[in-house]
Amino acid sequence: MGNTVLAGRTLFGVNTSGNPEIDLFAGILDVVSTQPPFRRRRLGRKLARMRTSADMTLDVAAQCLFKTRSALHRIEKGETLVDVHLVKSMMDLYDAYDPGLVEETVRARERGWWLSLGVENQGYLDVETEAGEIREFCMAVVPGLLQTSEYTRAVFQAHPLQRTRRWLEADLKVRRIRQKRLTDPENLLRLEAIIDESALRRPVGGAETMREQLVHVVRMADLPNVTIRVLSNERGAHSSMAGGFTVLNFPDAADPSVLYVEHPFGSLHMEEERLTVEAKVAFGHLANQALSPEESVALLERILTE
């Protein structure tokens, strides 16, 4: 989940210096990097719902708030920062008091915690930080939230675009912080992971690193908020042969789910309901095709003895 920047920017922690083969993918990656932060988008959606509940058009509301129509539209899309005073004015105008909205406005203006560690990715990190539940299907690697540091290091070092040491260490530190949510009772994250068996048999980082990784997965499977299923090689063809994907759900049911898909040159984030519903259905099919959690742990333990 690293930051990727092209043509004078950084791709996987590497300065590309205008490499034309890499610059080809700039447009794809810029779609993600320019997306407004999740907290701003969520706040904007709430403000838009308040306005529509008050049966007020965008034009009328903008005039009453001494804003242009486009300025208010950008606020509701999360494209523009909004201050507390304006939000209070909106609540007065819409006659809809929300005691938590002021605090949410303050949080929407805060910088991502990962920025202080030198990781600039506001895509997946931004969304995962706010999520309450993650459903992830992995075909090639162990899910990031379940990876050991040595396994992650081996995955990164295998990439043809070698990361700088500074970038690698920063990303490893960020990942360790992310993983703490699986055991933090104050901010607990639920993880439901389906892992293709081939990912568990590929000796990433060598035999010892892979053994430690498998032991760690077995240990994490004991957590009440973590469910791990293995898609056995014996299953043969399955419903998601094209690749892995992640669906993120949020504590507030009003927040739309996010579908996250990685590809070799970056990632895509989608909130369109049709796509997220299809992804949830696909995940359900995979869960039915995979081994049960108990059978999955038994398979992991067998692999460890081979």
C-alpha positions in Angstrom: 0.0 0.0 0.0 2.8 2.4 -0.8 2.7 5.8 -2.2 3.3 6.0 -6.0 4.4 9.2 -7.7 5.5 9.6 -11.3 7.7 11.9 -13.4 9.6 13.8 -10.8 7.5 12.2 -8.1 8.1 8.9 -6.3 7.0 5.5 -7.4 7.2 2.9 -4.7 9.8 5.0 -2.9 11.9 5.4 -6.1 12.6 8.6 -8.0 11.6 7.7 -11.5 13.4 10.8 -13.1 10.9 10.9 -15.9 11.1 7.2 -16.9 8.7 7.0 -19.9 7.7 3.4 -19.2 6.6 4.3 -15.7 5.2 7.6 -16.6 2.7 5.8 -18.8 0.7 4.9 -15.7 0.6 8.5 -14.2 -3.0 9.0 -15.2 -4.1 5.8 -13.4 -2.4 6.6 -10.2 -3.3 10.3 -10.2 -7.0 9.3 -9.9 -6.2 7.9 -6.5 -3.7 10.5 -5.3 -6.1 13.4 -6.1 -9.2 11.9 -4.4 -10.3 14.0 -1.4 -9.5 12.5 2.0 -12.1 10.2 3.4 -13.0 12.4 6.4 -13.6 15.4 4.2 -15.8 13.3 1.9 -17.8 11.9 4.8 -18.3 15.3 6.3 -19.4 16.7 2.9 -21.9 13.9 2.5 -23.4 14.7 5.9 -23.7 18.3 5.1 -25.4 17.5 1.8 -27.9 15.2 3.6 -28.7 18.0 6.1 -29.4 20.4 3.2 -31.6 18.0 1.3 -33.5 17.1 4.5 -34.2 20.8 4.9 -35.6 20.7 1.4 -33.2 23.4 0.3 -31.5 23.5 -3.1 -27.8 24.0 -3.5 -28.5 27.5 -5.0 -30.6 28.7 -2.2 -28.3 27.4 0.5 -25.3 28.9 -1.2 -27.0 32.3 -1.3 -28.0 32.1 2.4 -24.4 31.1 3.4 -22.8 33.8 1.2 -21.1 31.2 -0.9 -21.1 30.5 -4.6 -22.9 27.4 -5.8 -19.7 25.9 -6.9 -18.0 26.6 -3.6 -20.8 24.9 -1.7 -20.8 22.0 -4.1 -17.0 21.4 -3.6 -17.6 21.4 0.2 -20.3 18.8 -0.1 -18.0 16.7 -2.3 -15.1 17.0 0.2 -12.9 18.8 -2.2 -12.6 21.9 0.0 -11.8 22.3 3.7 -14.7 23.7 5.7 -14.3 25.5 9.0 -16.3 25.1 12.2 -18.0 28.5 11.9 -19.4 27.7 8.5 -20.6 24.3 9.7 -22.4 26.0 12.6 -24.0 28.4 10.2 -25.1 25.4 8.1 -26.7 23.7 11.1 -28.6 26.9 11.9 -29.7 27.3 8.3 -30.8 23.7 8.0 -32.3 23.7 11.5 -30.5 20.4 12.2 -28.2 20.3 15.2 -25.7 17.5 15.3 -23.5 17.7 18.5 -20.8 15.5 16.9 -20.5 17.5 13.7 -18.2 20.2 15.1 -15.7 17.6 16.3 -15.9 15.8 13.0 -15.2 19.1 11.2 -12.0 19.6 13.3 -10.9 16.0 12.5 -11.6 16.5 8.8 -8.9 19.3 8.9 -6.3 17.1 10.5 -3.4 15.7 8.6 -3.1 11.9 8.4 -1.1 10.3 11.2 1.1 8.5 8.6 2.4 11.8 7.1 4.6 12.4 10.2 6.3 9.1 9.4 7.2 10.1 5.9 4.5 8.1 4.1 2.3 10.3 1.9 -0.3 7.8 0.7 -3.7 9.3 1.4 -5.5 6.6 -0.5 -5.9 3.3 1.3 -4.4 4.4 4.6 -6.9 7.3 4.8 -9.9 4.9 4.3 -8.6 2.0 6.5 -8.0 4.3 9.4 -11.8 5.1 9.5 -13.0 1.6 8.7 -14.6 -0.7 11.2 -14.5 -3.9 9.2 -12.4 -5.2 6.3 -13.1 -8.1 4.0 -10.0 -9.0 2.0 -9.3 -11.7 -0.6 -5.6 -12.3 -1.3 -4.3 -14.5 -4.1 -0.6 -13.8 -4.2 0.4 -12.7 -0.7 -0.6 -12.8 2.9 -2.9 -9.8 3.8 -0.9 -6.8 4.9 -2.6 -6.6 8.3 -1.4 -10.2 9.0 2.2 -9.9 7.6 5.3 -10.1 9.8 7.9 -7.4 9.3 10.4 -9.8 7.6 7.7 -11.1 5.2 6.7 -7.5 4.3 10.4 -6.6 3.8 10.8 -9.6 1.4 7.8 -8.7 -0.6 8.9 -5.1 -1.0 12.5 -6.1 -1.9 11.3 -8.4 -4.6 9.8 -5.6 -6.5 11.8 -4.6 -9.6 11.7 -0.9 -8.5 13.7 -1.2 -5.3 12.5 0.9 -2.4 14.9 3.3 -0.7 15.9 2.1 2.7 14.3 5.1 4.3 11.0 4.6 2.5 11.0 0.9 3.4 11.6 1.4 7.1 8.9 4.1 7.2 6.4 1.9 5.5 7.2 -1.0 7.8 6.6 1.3 10.8 3.3 2.5 9.4 2.2 -1.1 8.8 3.0 -2.1 12.4 0.8 0.8 13.6 -2.0 -0.3 11.3 -1.8 -3.9 12.6 -2.2 -2.7 16.2 -5.9 -2.0 15.5 -6.5 -5.8 15.4 -5.7 -5.9 19.2 -6.8 -2.4 20.3 -10.0 -2.6 22.3 -10.5 1.1 22.0 -10.4 1.1 18.2 -10.9 -2.5 17.3 -10.9 -3.5 13.6 -12.7 -6.6 12.4 -10.8 -8.5 9.7 -12.3 -11.3 7.5 -9.6 -12.6 5.2 -9.7 -15.3 2.5 -6.2 -16.4 1.4 -5.4 -18.5 -1.6 -3.4 -21.6 -0.5 -0.8 -20.8 -3.1 0.1 -17.6 -1.2 0.7 -19.7 1.9 3.0 -22.1 0.1 5.2 -19.6 -1.7 8.4 -19.3 0.4 8.6 -15.5 0.5 11.8 -14.4 2.1 13.0 -18.0 2.5 11.9 -21.0 4.6 12.4 -19.4 8.0 10.7 -16.1 7.2 7.7 -18.1 5.7 7.5 -20.4 8.7 7.4 -17.4 11.1 4.7 -15.9 8.9 2.5 -19.0 8.9 2.9 -19.3 12.7 1.8 -15.6 13.0 -1.3 -16.2 10.8 -2.3 -19.2 13.0 -1.8 -17.0 16.1 -3.9 -14.2 14.7 -6.7 -16.6 13.8 -7.3 -17.0 17.5 -8.5 -13.4 17.8 -12.3 -13.1 18.1 -12.3 -10.2 15.6 -10.2 -12.0 13.0 -11.6 -14.7 10.7 -9.3 -16.5 8.3 -10.3 -18.8 5.6 -8.0 -20.6 3.1 -9.1 -21.2 -0.5 -7.7 -24.7 -1.0 -5.8 -25.6 -4.2 -8.1 -28.6 -4.4 -10.9 -26.2 -5.2 -9.5 -25.6 -8.6 -11.2 -22.8 -10.5 -13.1 -20.3 -8.4 -15.3 -17.2 -8.8 -12.5 -14.5 -8.5 -9.6 -15.9 -10.6 -8.9 -12.4 -11.9 -7.4 -11.2 -8.6 -7.7 -10.0 -5.1 -9.8 -7.2 -3.7 -10.7 -5.5 -0.4 -14.1 -4.2 0.8 -14.0 -1.7 3.7 -17.1 -1.0 5.8 -17.6 1.7 8.4 -19.2 2.0 11.8 -21.7 4.6 10.4 -24.1 2.8 8.1 -24.6 6.0 6.2 -21.0 5.8 5.0 -20.8 3.9 1.7 -18.5 0.9 1.6 -15.2 1.3 -0.3 -13.9 -1.3 -2.8 -10.1 -1.3 -3.1 -8.2 -3.1 -5.8 -4.5 -3.2 -6.2 -2.8 -3.7 -9.5 0.9 -3.8 -10.5 1.2 -0.1 -10.9 -1.0 1.3 -8.2 -4.5 0.9 -6.9 -8.2 1.8 -7.5 -10.7 3.0 -4.9 -14.4 2.8 -5.8 -17.5 3.8 -3.8 -20.1 3.1 -6.5 -22.8 1.0 -4.8 -23.2 -1.4 -7.7 -19.5 -2.3 -7.5 -19.3 -2.6 -3.8 -22.4 -4.8 -3.7 -21.0 -7.0 -6.4 -17.7 -7.3 -4.4 -19.6 -8.3 -1.3 -21.5 -11.0 -3.2 -18.2 -12.2 -4.7 -16.6 -12.3 -1.3 -19.6 -14.3 0.0 -19.1 -16.8 -2.8 -15.4 -17.2 -2.0 -16.2 -17.7 1.7 -18.5 -20.5 0.7 -15.9 -22.1 -1.5 -13.1 -21.7 1.0 -12.3 -24.0 4.0 -14.0 -23.2 7.3 -11.9 -21.2 9.8 -11.2 -24.4 11.7 -10.2 -26.3 8.6 -8.1 -23.4 7.5 -6.1 -23.4 10.7 -5.7 -27.1 10.4 -4.3 -26.7 6.9 -1.9 -24.0 8.0 -0.6 -26.3 10.7 -0.1 -29.1 8.2 1.9 -26.9 5.9 4.1 -26.0 8.9 4.9 -29.7 9.4 5.7 -30.4 5.7 
